[in-house]
Amino acid sequence: MNISVLKQPYNYLLLLVLSTIIGLLVTYLGILTFIIIVALSLIIVVWKKPLFGLYVVLLLFIINPLVVTRLMPTYLNISPLMVEVIGYGKDMLLLLLLMKVIVTKRIKLNAINFYLFILLLFALPYIFMNVNIIQGAMGYRYYFETIIMIFIASHLTNLHKSNLIVFVKGLIISSVVISLLGIYISIFLGIPFMFEVGYTNYNGAPHYSYLISGNNNILRVFGTFASPNNLATFLSIVIISQIIIKDEFKWKKFYWVTLFIQVLALFLTFSRSSWLAFLLCLLIYFLFLYRASKAIRNFILATFITMCSGIIYILLHPENAVWSLFVRTITLQDSSTIGHIDSWINDFKFILDNPLGIGLGLAGPKAFQETGVYLVPENSYYLLAFEVGIIGMCLFLGFNIILFGVLLKKFKRYAGLNKKIIGIGLFSLLILNFVFLFLPTIQEMEVTIIAYTLIGLALGIKNDETHKLSGCGGCL
């Protein structure tokens, strides 16, 4: 497929600029007319240019929590009903992509697609265990709508691999823009801005999840996401992806500047779970998959310099919030850390008491917003066990193990751009599952859809250029 709009990744940045300009014209067109025009345009784009449509869908999911839910009602005076309609537009476009694949592609019944079908089918009865069927259906949606992107993306096999690299670069540019916006909001606009656009005011402070644990004066960077942890997971995936395709950047200064901005934003999210997931995956990449001695030495040197710089800063500023957070985490004095440990113990007991599950839409952060009942385990697999039982949790775990096995096998066999795209999918899966161990991220659709899409694109790669490799660790 020849997608002219994707010839240069910077066209994605142009898309963001044009979107802003179009937004300013809403006042003159009228909001309803504007929505109709945009909706029709997106439908045509998604159907005619599926890869670009895929990027648009991902972008709509990413900006929805802040732009659609907060900024548009505040500054454009859009009614709550219209916000709901606009918010579900991204879901309709995802459904349109699914229809595009079913109608125009030859469906491959492989092990992954079969297992995915079983997983989707198994969870269906749990919708009706909830007295409120609509709430149960929404619970089903939180888990399984975005996972369908694995099926959709894996069937876009006629896309040229160079276009897939440009797709990843589009995500990188979007990530940089979101990072800059997030840093600007957290450092310059601050807490008053959050209250202005509708975030809940808890006696002069936002929800504690937006603040550094133990410090109510520092606002964590969250960008356009629903929480800092969500942004951190997204940034971890994109940064790893950028490192993998480093050689595809002609402008090295652009590469390093954008990488620095993203790493800075990741640090300012103060998401320890994502930090850990990112560092573990970075270590795996450099020590086991990227067998270049020079790269390993540079990685170790950079780590050493970073640690020394951190120690010097701590000695000069012993009362800083970052060091305080680190000490409280290591010594288990931090309420968040203790909460994780207590949660794992209590959640395990709850699972043993309810081995078959309690039904969809009754547990997790999304359900808490609707029911007011706090059943939010600090582990995505536990959260699945809460709602669809131990069997459902094991099915999902098995699905992830199969994905890992298939991607790892393809990663070892392929080379060149194919290997890079598969590596991106592999590390997206690893990061997502590392984060799953510490957070109920599985219900955060703007995060999971990114990883599942990259995994799907990696699964759809065909071996059209390479031979089986042996000792080709440096080809990334």
N, C-alpha and C positions, 0 to 999 in steps of 0.2 A: 504494500500500500504506500503510495506516494503522498505524504501529507506536507504540502508546501508550507503551511503555517508553522511547521515544526522544524524548518531548516536551520533556524538559529534559536538557541535556548532563550535568548534575550527577548524573544517575542512573548514569552510568558510574562516578563516584566511589563512589556507594552500592554498586555492584557489587563494587568492590575491598574495601570495608569488610565487606560480607556474606561475601565469599570468605574473608577473614581469620577472621571469626567461625566460619564453617563448618569452617575448618581446625582451630580449637581444639576442635571437637567430635569430631574424628577419634578421640581417645583413648577416648571413650565409645561411639562407634558401631562401632569396629573398622575397620581400614584397608580391608579387602576390601569390606565392606558400603558403606562411604563411597564407594569408587571406583565401585561399581556404580550407586549412587544418582546420583552426579554425572554419570557417563557417560550414563545414560538421560535425565537432565534436559537435558544438552547436545545430545543427538541430537534431542530434541523442539524445543528452541530453534532449532537450526540449520535444521531442516526447516520450521518454522512461521514463523520470523522471520529470513529470510536476511540482512538487513542487520545485525541485532544478532548473528546467528550469525557473520557475517563479522568483526565486531569481536572476538568471543570467540576466534575462530581466530587472529587477529593477536596478541591479548594472550597466548595460550598459547605462540605461537612466541617472543614477546619475553621472557617470564619463564622459559622452559625452561632456558636455560644456567645460571642461578643457582638459582632456586627448586626446580625439579624435579631437576636434576642434582646440586646441592650441598646445599641446605638440607634437603630432604625426607629424603635418606638419613642426614644427620647428626643431625637433631633428632627425626625420626619413626621412625628405625631401619627404614627400608624396604629390602628386599633389592635388589640390583642388577637382578635380573630384573624385579621390580615397577617399578623406575624406568624400565626400557626400555619396559615396557607403557604406563605413564603418558605417557612421552615421545612415543610414537607415536600417542597419542590425538588430538593436534592434526592429524596427517596423515590420520587416519581421518575427522575432521570436515571437513577440506578436501576429501577424496574425496566425502563426503556432499553438500557444497555443489555439487560438480561434477555429481553425479547429479541433484540438485535442478534445476539449470539444464538438463541434457539432457532430463529427463523433462517438465518443466513449461514450458520456454521454447521459443520458435521460434528455432532457430539461424540466425544470419545468416552466410552464406558471403561475407564481404568480404575485401579484400586482406590485412588484418592477420591474420584467422583462418586464411586459406589459407597465408600465409607462416609463421605459427606452427606449423601442421601440418607443413609441409615441414621446418622446423627440428627439430621433435621426431622426425620420421621419419628424417632424415639421421643423427642422433646414435645411433640404436638399435644399428646394427652395431658401434659402438665399445665397447659393453658386453662383447662377446664377444672383443675383442682382449685383454682382461684374463684371465689364466689363472684367477683367482678371479672367477667370474661374479657372485657376490653382491656382491663389492667393486666390480665394474664397474657393477652395477645401482645401488649406493649413489652412485657417482660421477654417474650419470645423474640420480638424484634431486636431488643438490645443485644441479645447474644448472637443471633443468627442472620440478621440482615446483612451485616458487613462481611460475614464469612463467605457469603455467596460470591463476593468479589474474587475469591480464589478460582471459582468456576468460570466466572466471566473473563477475567484477565488471562487465564490459561488457554482460552480458546481464541485469543487474538494472535494466532500463530503466524498469520501471513504478514505481520508487521516486521519491517526491517529492523534488525538489532540496533542500527545506528539511531533510529527514531526512539528506541527504548532508552538509549543513553541520554538523548535530548530530553525525554520525559523525566528522567531522574534529575537532570540539570534544572528543569522547570521546578521540580519540588525543592531543590536547593535554593534557587532564587526566591521562591515563595517563603521558605524557611528564614532566609536572611531578612526579608521585609517584615515578617511577623516578629522576628527577634528584636529588630530595631524598634518596632512599635511597642513591644512588650517592655523593653528597657526604658523607653520614653515614658510610658504610662507609670511604671513603678518608681522611677527616679524623679521625674519632673511633675507629673500630674498627681500621682499619689492617691491616698485614700479618699480625699474629697471627690475625685473624679469617679471613683467606684460608686459612691453614694449618689452622685449626680445621674449616673446612667442606670440606677435601679438595683444595685447590690444591697443586700440587707445590712442595716446598721445595727450592730450589737453594742449599744452604749458607747458610740463613738469609734468603734472598730469594725472592720469587716469580719467575715467568718475566719476563725483561727487558721484554717487551712491556707489562707492567703498570706499569713505572717510567719516569720521565722519562729520556730518553737522557742518559747521563753523570752521573746522580744516582740512587743507590740508596735514598734516604731519602724520596722523594716518590712516593706512590702515585697513579697516574692514576685518574680517575673512570671506572668502567665500568658502573655500575648493575646491571641484571639481564642484561646482554649478555655474550657470550663474550670480548669485548676492548674496550678504550677506543675503538678506531677504529670498531667497530661501533656503539657508543652515539653517537659523534660524527656518523656518517652519518645515523642515525635522528633525532637532534636537529636536524641541518641541515634535513632534509626537513620536520619538524614546525614549526620556527621560521618557515621560509619560508611554510608553509601558514597559520600564525597571522597573519603580516603581511598576507597576501592577503585574509583574511576579517576584518580588523580591524573593519570597520564592523558586523559581525554580533554584536559583543560589546556588550551593554547596560551592563555594569559595566566602565568603563574602568580603574578601579584594579585590578580582577581581571586584566584584560588585561595591564597593564604589570607587575604583580607576577609573574605566571606567565611572561611573556616574559623578565624579568630572571633568574628561576631557571633557565630553560632555557639562556639565553646563558651564565650563570655555569658551568653544568655542561658546556656545550660547550667553554668555555675550559679547564676543569680536566681535560678528556680529553687535552689536549696532543696532539691529532691534527692535525698540520700539513696533511695531505692534505685532511681534512674542512674545516679552517679555510679553505683556499684555495678549495675547491669552494663553500662557503657564501658567502664574500665575492664571488666571481665572479658567482654567481647573484643575490646581493643587488644588485650593481652593475648587472647586466643588467635586473633588475626595475625599479629606480628610474630608470635613465637611458634605457631604451628602451621599456619597456612601460607604466610609470606616468608619463604625461606631465603631471604636475602640478608647476608651477614651485616652489610652496611646499614640496612634499615633497622635491624635489631639493635645495633650499636647506637644509632641515632635515637631510637625509642628509649633505650635505657638511659642515655645521656640526657635526653629531654626530661625524663621522669626524675632523674637525680637533681637536675637544675631546678625543676619545679618544687621538689621537696625542700631543697635548701632555701629557695626564695620564700617558701611558706614558713619555714622555721625562723628565718630572719625577721619576717613581718610579725610573727607571733611574739618574738622577743621584744620588738619595738612597740608593739601594741597588745599587751597581754590581756586587756579587757575587751578585745573586739568580739563581736557577736559570732563570727564564724568559728573562732577558736573555742568560745564558750559552748557553741552547739556541738562541736566535735568532742569536747571533754565530756559533756553530759551524755552523748550517745555512747561513747566507749565505756563510761562508768555506770551505764544504765540508770542515770538520774533523770534523763529526759522523759517527759510524760508520753511523748509519741513513741519512743523506743519501748518503754514499759508497756504501753498500750498494745503494740504489736505482739509482744511475748504473751501477755495475758489473753489477747484475742485468739492466738493460735491454740492455747490450751482450752479455753471455753468453747471455741468454735468446734474443736474436735469432739468435745463432749456432746454438743448439739447435734452433730452429724450422727453420732452413735445412737442418740435418742430418736433421730428421724432418718433412718437409713434409706428410705424410699423418697425422701424429699417432701417439701411442703407445698410445692407448686410455683409456677412462674409469676413474677410480678409482686412477690411478697418479701424479697430480701434484696439487699444491696443499696447503694446510694440512690439509685433512681426510684426504687420502691419507697425508700424513706421519705422522699419528697412528696409522695402521694398519700402514704398511710400514716406517717408520723411514728411508725414503729421501727425502732433502731435494731435491725438485723443486718449489720454490715461487717462481715469478716474481713480481716486484713490479708486476704489471700483469694485470688480469683478462682482457684480450683475448689477451695472451701465454699465459696459463694455458689459455684455450680452445684456442689453437693447439697447445699442448703435447699436449692430449688428443684433440681432434677434428680437428686439422690446420688448414692455412691456409684451406681451403675452408670448414670449419666456423666458423672465426673470422670470415671475410668474410660468411657467412650471418647470423651473429648481429649483426655491425656493420650490415649492410643492414637487418635487422629493426628495429634501434634508429633508423636514419635514417628509415625509413617511419613509425615511431611518432611521431618528432619532427615530420615533415612533416604528418601527419594532425592532431596536436594543435595545431600552430601555425596551421593553416588554420581549425580550429574556434575557436581562441582569437580570431582576427581577426573572425570572423563573428558571435559570440555576445556577449550582454551580461548584466548583472545577476548573479544567483547562478550561472547556467550558466557564465558567463565565469570566475567565481572558481574553480569546481570544476575547469574545464578548465585554468586557470592552475596550480592545485595539481598536477594530473597532469603538466603540462609541466615544471614546475620539479623535481618528483620525478625525472623522467627525466634532466634535466640534471645534477642533483646526483649521482645514481647513476653516470652515465657519467663525470663528472669524477673521482669517487673510483676508478672502475675503472681510470683511467689510472695510478694510483699504488699501488693495493693489490689483492690477490687477493680482493676482497670478494664476487665473483660466487658464491663457494661458501658465503657466510654467509647462510643462509636466513632468519634472524630479521630481517635487514636488507632483503634483496631483496623479501621478501613485502610489506613496507610500501609500497615504491615501486610495485611491480607492481599492487597493489590500487588505489592512488590513480590510477594510469594507466588501469586498467580502468574505474573509475568515471567518469573523465573521458571516455573513449571512448564510454561508454554514454549520455552526455547527448544529449537530443534538443532541437532548436531549437523549443521550444514557446511562446516568449514574446518573441522578439526579431526585429529586422530587421538587415540588414547594417550594420556600423558604419563610420564614417569619422571619424577623429580623436577617438575616445572613450577616450583613454588613461587618463583619471582615473576610469573607471567601476569600477576595482578598488578 
